Amino acid sequence: MIELVSPIGYPRVEAQAKSRRLDTAVGRRVGFIWNQYQTTRNFWPRLERALETLGKPSAVQRVYKKNTWMPLEQNHYSELTSQVDYLVIGVGA
């Protein structure tokens, strides 16, 4: 049997939360999501330290993905976003 499939794709539409603007990042809770991509291993830790020095966050949460190519699981993302005021997401994470 031959099945014809239309080449017209239908994009998956993800619901997005309404974005909120921060008046300042200083003293806020920050979260970092990083995919640990090999070429960023020297850069990313320095970026985190610099942002922590400048922003003096009241709390820091980190999620380092084990698989560079897979998106962060929704449950981990939801848990992280409930614990922070803003996220710094790196290199395709």
SULQUITA-V931721 format. One record per backbone hydrogen bond with DSSP energy under -0.5 kcal/mol. CO is the residue of the C=O (numbers start at 1). NH is the residue of the N-H. If there is no record, write none. Layout:
co->CO nh->NH
co->CO nh->NH
This chain:
co->2 nh->4
co->7 nh->9
co->9 nh->11
co->12 nh->14
co->25 nh->28
co->28 nh->58
co->28 nh->59
co->29 nh->85
co->29 nh->86
co->30 nh->61
co->31 nh->88
co->32 nh->63
co->33 nh->90
co->34 nh->65
co->37 nh->40
co->38 nh->41
co->40 nh->44
co->42 nh->46
co->43 nh->47
co->44 nh->48
co->45 nh->49
co->46 nh->50
co->47 nh->51
co->48 nh->52
co->49 nh->53
co->50 nh->54
co->51 nh->55
co->52 nh->56
co->55 nh->27
co->59 nh->30
co->61 nh->32
co->63 nh->34
co->63 nh->65
co->66 nh->68
co->67 nh->70
co->73 nh->77
co->74 nh->78
co->75 nh->79
co->76 nh->80
co->77 nh->81
co->78 nh->82
co->80 nh->83
co->80 nh->84
co->86 nh->31
co->87 nh->89
co->88 nh->33
co->90 nh->35
co->90 nh->93
co->93 nh->72
